[in-house]
Amino acid sequence: MHSIRNNTMSNIELNDKKIQILEVAEKLFSEKGFEGTSIRDISKHAKINIAMVSYYFGSKERLLESLIIYKTSDLKLQLENLLHENIEPLDKVNKLIEIYINRISCNKGIFRVLHFELTSKKIEKSLIAFSELKRENLKSVETIIKQGQDKGVFRKDVIIPLITPTIIGTYFHFHMNKFFFEELLNLNTEEMYNNYIKTSLTRHIQQTIKALLVYEN
């Protein structure tokens, strides 16, 4: 039995059946979209009775919320640990970017749904745990930036809430134009493509964020 803790949803117990449902839901959400996927679709592909899926999660929105916590709670923990590392502010920001790119790369499907499909206020308001998770992650980013500001390394006029969208937006523009960039950059294999993300794309994003944060010479 797996337990995931969150301030809003304090204790979600995940047994093997629930995890199976969540994994199937992530696959279908990423392929068909959140709106294009039904509870019936999920139960069919998971080979679990539709009544059982509804019993476990209640609604599609509650299922998505559980999936978000299941897939992204480790990001929150990594950011919190980063806060306490004794390294220079810019090194901490660079590591922050590496953490985000790694987590997005490992969970492309759910991140795409979260950042590009959930545009409805009704859906957003129903995902209380996701909103809380975003606020907590933003607090970690704010703390890291303010540490650099207090040391006089980072600019005071930085719009901190736009840092994360800059990271995620750059990544997804690259990923959603995958075939174009594969041809343009001669990334002939999946390994070359993934390695480019870990190295060149990550470095580009780090340089972009540095330009936003650091005083001009």
Wavefront OBJ file of the C-alpha trace (Angstrom):
o trace
v 0.000 0.000 0.000
v 1.416 3.346 -1.067
v 0.655 6.603 0.736
v 0.939 10.081 -0.775
v 0.737 13.059 1.573
v -0.462 16.534 0.634
v -1.763 19.503 2.633
v -5.092 19.424 0.806
v -5.560 15.699 0.326
v -3.780 14.527 3.428
v -3.636 10.818 2.884
v -4.344 9.054 -0.408
v -3.902 5.314 -0.101
v -2.937 3.715 -3.402
v -3.247 -0.043 -3.812
v -2.166 -1.913 -6.936
v -5.607 -1.589 -8.554
v -5.663 2.173 -8.043
v -2.148 2.527 -9.454
v -3.186 0.436 -12.467
v -6.138 2.774 -13.067
v -3.940 5.866 -12.699
v -1.343 4.550 -15.159
v -4.046 3.766 -17.733
v -5.665 7.166 -17.162
v -2.355 8.963 -17.741
v -1.833 7.101 -21.021
v -5.343 7.860 -22.271
v -5.298 11.492 -21.110
v -2.016 12.043 -22.954
v -3.294 10.338 -26.135
v -6.934 11.470 -26.270
v -6.929 14.496 -23.984
v -8.764 14.947 -20.707
v -12.089 15.882 -22.301
v -11.764 13.115 -24.889
v -11.326 10.388 -22.276
v -14.228 8.932 -20.312
v -14.345 6.879 -17.129
v -15.717 4.071 -19.305
v -12.616 4.278 -21.546
v -10.355 4.077 -18.508
v -12.200 1.131 -16.967
v -12.172 -0.740 -20.292
v -8.422 -0.322 -20.840
v -7.623 -1.043 -17.184
v -9.910 -4.098 -17.339
v -11.590 -2.996 -14.137
v -15.342 -2.616 -13.619
v -16.536 0.952 -14.221
v -18.338 0.929 -10.856
v -15.053 0.118 -9.118
v -13.274 3.026 -10.843
v -16.054 5.351 -9.723
v -15.912 3.878 -6.200
v -12.163 4.490 -5.945
v -12.103 8.019 -7.393
v -15.670 9.331 -7.595
v -15.291 11.399 -10.764
v -12.904 11.974 -13.636
v -11.752 15.211 -12.012
v -10.986 13.444 -8.720
v -9.135 10.735 -10.652
v -7.061 13.406 -12.409
v -6.317 15.058 -9.078
v -5.061 11.760 -7.641
v -2.970 11.237 -10.778
v -1.421 14.694 -10.407
v -0.387 14.028 -6.814
v 0.860 10.536 -7.703
v 3.056 11.858 -10.518
v 4.251 15.218 -9.203
v 4.582 14.923 -5.418
v 8.266 14.011 -5.842
v 8.851 17.340 -7.656
v 7.624 19.174 -4.564
v 9.995 17.149 -2.384
v 12.972 17.782 -4.697
v 12.311 21.536 -4.670
v 12.057 21.571 -0.876
v 15.361 19.694 -0.587
v 16.988 22.113 -3.026
v 16.094 25.031 -0.754
v 18.436 23.711 1.907
v 21.435 23.017 -0.318
v 24.429 25.227 0.483
v 25.263 26.361 -3.062
v 25.368 29.702 -4.858
v 21.999 31.202 -5.942
v 22.644 30.819 -9.683
v 23.785 27.207 -9.214
v 20.584 26.592 -7.268
v 18.477 28.059 -10.086
v 20.335 25.937 -12.661
v 19.640 22.852 -10.565
v 16.002 23.921 -10.240
v 15.740 23.977 -14.039
v 17.359 20.536 -14.316
v 14.825 19.165 -11.818
v 11.880 20.607 -13.758
v 13.129 19.375 -17.144
v 13.789 15.904 -15.765
v 10.366 15.620 -14.144
v 8.562 16.905 -17.245
v 10.523 14.532 -19.485
v 9.554 11.594 -17.284
v 5.886 12.639 -17.164
v 5.253 14.324 -20.520
v 1.670 13.123 -20.747
v 0.354 14.475 -17.466
v 2.304 17.748 -17.728
v 0.906 18.369 -21.210
v -2.635 17.832 -19.928
v -2.023 20.069 -16.912
v -0.505 23.015 -18.737
v -2.289 22.974 -22.088
v -5.709 21.410 -21.620
v -7.030 22.494 -18.229
v -8.095 25.955 -19.357
v -11.601 25.731 -17.918
v -12.090 27.637 -14.654
v -14.606 24.993 -13.604
v -12.024 22.206 -13.949
v -9.277 24.301 -12.349
v -11.446 25.075 -9.322
v -12.312 21.403 -8.904
v -8.616 20.454 -8.713
v -7.957 21.881 -5.269
v -4.893 19.728 -4.616
v -3.310 20.723 -7.943
v -3.793 24.420 -7.181
v -2.272 23.921 -3.736
v 0.652 22.004 -5.223
v 1.334 24.813 -7.714
v 1.263 27.386 -4.921
v 3.693 25.360 -2.800
v 6.082 24.855 -5.722
v 5.914 28.572 -6.507
v 6.825 29.335 -2.891
v 9.959 27.195 -3.301
v 10.891 29.047 -6.500
v 10.237 32.400 -4.800
v 12.456 31.460 -1.869
v 15.318 30.471 -4.192
v 15.040 33.705 -6.189
v 14.785 35.838 -3.043
v 17.918 34.193 -1.646
v 19.756 35.484 -4.714
v 18.136 38.905 -4.395
v 19.186 39.180 -0.750
v 22.779 38.472 -1.802
v 22.573 41.161 -4.482
v 23.051 38.616 -7.266
v 19.551 38.705 -8.776
v 17.539 41.693 -9.963
v 14.799 43.042 -7.707
v 12.331 43.543 -10.574
v 12.089 39.865 -11.567
v 8.513 38.666 -12.129
v 8.940 35.440 -10.171
v 5.600 33.760 -11.114
v 6.689 33.840 -14.789
v 9.913 31.882 -14.207
v 8.246 28.453 -14.163
v 6.056 29.141 -17.249
v 9.214 30.228 -19.099
v 10.889 26.902 -18.282
v 7.859 24.744 -19.063
v 6.780 26.749 -22.116
v 10.202 26.529 -23.757
v 10.357 22.788 -23.138
v 6.906 22.119 -24.583
v 7.401 24.319 -27.634
v 10.433 22.161 -28.417
v 8.640 18.894 -27.645
v 5.430 19.724 -29.498
v 7.492 20.537 -32.593
v 9.563 17.397 -32.176
v 9.687 16.305 -35.807
v 10.683 19.788 -36.978
v 13.558 20.022 -34.502
v 14.667 16.443 -35.124
v 15.155 17.277 -38.793
v 16.556 20.754 -38.167
v 19.110 19.588 -35.584
v 19.848 16.159 -37.125
v 18.550 14.299 -34.098
v 18.205 10.996 -35.900
v 17.415 8.721 -32.961
v 15.272 8.930 -29.836
v 18.443 8.718 -27.758
v 19.905 11.754 -29.561
v 16.665 13.665 -29.080
v 16.469 12.906 -25.350
v 20.149 13.689 -24.869
v 19.687 17.046 -26.615
v 16.941 17.897 -24.109
v 19.174 16.978 -21.164
v 22.118 18.979 -22.481
v 21.587 21.714 -25.081
v 17.922 22.538 -24.396
v 18.448 22.561 -20.637
v 21.513 24.784 -21.027
v 19.569 27.156 -23.295
v 16.792 27.462 -20.696
v 19.374 28.043 -17.962
v 20.965 30.833 -20.010
v 17.529 32.357 -20.654
v 16.591 32.374 -16.972
v 20.028 33.728 -16.039
v 19.488 36.636 -18.452
v 16.209 37.401 -16.694
v 17.682 37.182 -13.188
v 21.199 38.565 -13.276
v 22.135 42.246 -13.515
v 23.536 43.309 -16.883
v 27.256 44.048 -16.915
l 1 2 3 4 5 6 7 8 9 10 11 12 13 14 15 16 17 18 19 20 21 22 23 24 25 26 27 28 29 30 31 32 33 34 35 36 37 38 39 40 41 42 43 44 45 46 47 48 49 50 51 52 53 54 55 56 57 58 59 60 61 62 63 64 65 66 67 68 69 70 71 72 73 74 75 76 77 78 79 80 81 82 83 84 85 86 87 88 89 90 91 92 93 94 95 96 97 98 99 100 101 102 103 104 105 106 107 108 109 110 111 112 113 114 115 116 117 118 119 120 121 122 123 124 125 126 127 128 129 130 131 132 133 134 135 136 137 138 139 140 141 142 143 144 145 146 147 148 149 150 151 152 153 154 155 156 157 158 159 160 161 162 163 164 165 166 167 168 169 170 171 172 173 174 175 176 177 178 179 180 181 182 183 184 185 186 187 188 189 190 191 192 193 194 195 196 197 198 199 200 201 202 203 204 205 206 207 208 209 210 211 212 213 214 215 216 217
